[in-house]
C-alpha cells in the first residue's frame, strides 16, 4: 500500500554534471522515519531529448518504488 506523503517535508537538492550537462535532482524525505520517499529531477537535459525522458521516468519509478516500499533488488 502506498504511503501518502505530507505536503511539506524535508528535502535535499543537488546538482551534478553528466555528459557535459548540468542536472538538478531533489530527494524528499519522510519526516517521521527520515527515509527517502521521492526523487525529482527538476533540471533535466534539453527538453525532448532521450536523456530528458529517461530522467523523468527514472524519477517517477524511484518515487513509486520508495513510497510502496519495494526493495531495490526487485528493480534489478
C-alpha positions as CSV (number, residue, x, y, z in Angstrom):
1,X,0.0,0.0,0.0
2,X,1.3,3.4,-0.9
3,X,2.2,5.8,1.9
4,X,0.7,9.3,1.5
5,X,3.4,11.9,2.0
6,X,2.8,15.1,3.9
7,X,2.6,18.3,1.8
8,X,5.7,19.7,3.5
9,X,8.7,17.5,4.1
10,X,12.5,17.8,4.3
11,X,14.4,17.6,1.0
12,X,18.0,17.8,-0.3
13,X,18.7,19.2,-3.7
14,X,22.0,18.6,-5.5
15,X,23.4,19.5,-8.9
16,X,25.5,17.0,-10.9
17,X,27.2,17.2,-14.3
18,X,26.6,14.3,-16.7
19,X,27.9,14.2,-20.2
20,X,28.6,17.9,-20.1
21,X,25.0,18.7,-19.0
22,X,24.1,20.0,-15.5
23,X,21.3,18.1,-13.9
24,X,19.4,19.1,-10.7
25,X,17.9,16.4,-8.5
26,X,15.9,16.6,-5.3
27,X,15.4,13.8,-2.8
28,X,12.4,14.2,-0.5
29,X,12.4,12.5,2.9
30,X,9.7,11.2,5.2
31,X,9.8,13.5,8.2
32,X,8.8,10.7,10.6
33,X,11.2,8.0,9.5
34,X,13.9,10.1,7.9
35,X,14.0,7.8,4.9
36,X,13.9,8.9,1.2
37,X,10.3,8.9,-0.2
38,X,10.6,10.6,-3.6
39,X,13.0,11.6,-6.3
40,X,12.6,14.6,-8.6
41,X,14.8,15.7,-11.4
42,X,13.9,19.3,-11.8
43,X,16.6,20.5,-14.2
44,X,17.0,17.7,-16.7
45,X,18.6,17.5,-20.1
46,X,17.4,19.6,-23.1
47,X,13.6,19.2,-23.4
48,X,12.5,16.5,-25.7
49,X,15.8,14.5,-25.7
50,X,16.1,10.9,-24.8
51,X,18.0,11.8,-21.6
52,X,15.2,14.2,-20.5
53,X,12.6,11.4,-20.9
54,X,14.8,8.8,-19.2
55,X,15.4,11.1,-16.2
56,X,11.7,11.9,-15.9
57,X,10.7,8.3,-16.0
58,X,13.5,7.3,-13.5
59,X,12.2,9.9,-11.1
60,X,8.7,8.5,-11.3
61,X,9.9,4.9,-11.0
62,X,12.1,5.6,-8.0
63,X,9.4,7.7,-6.2
64,X,6.8,5.0,-6.6
65,X,9.3,2.3,-5.5
66,X,10.2,4.2,-2.4
67,X,6.5,5.0,-1.5
68,X,5.4,1.4,-1.9
69,X,8.3,0.1,0.0
70,X,9.6,-2.0,-2.9
71,X,13.1,-3.5,-2.2
72,X,15.8,-2.1,-4.6
73,X,16.7,-5.7,-5.5
74,X,13.2,-6.0,-7.2
75,X,14.2,-3.4,-9.7
76,X,17.2,-5.4,-10.8
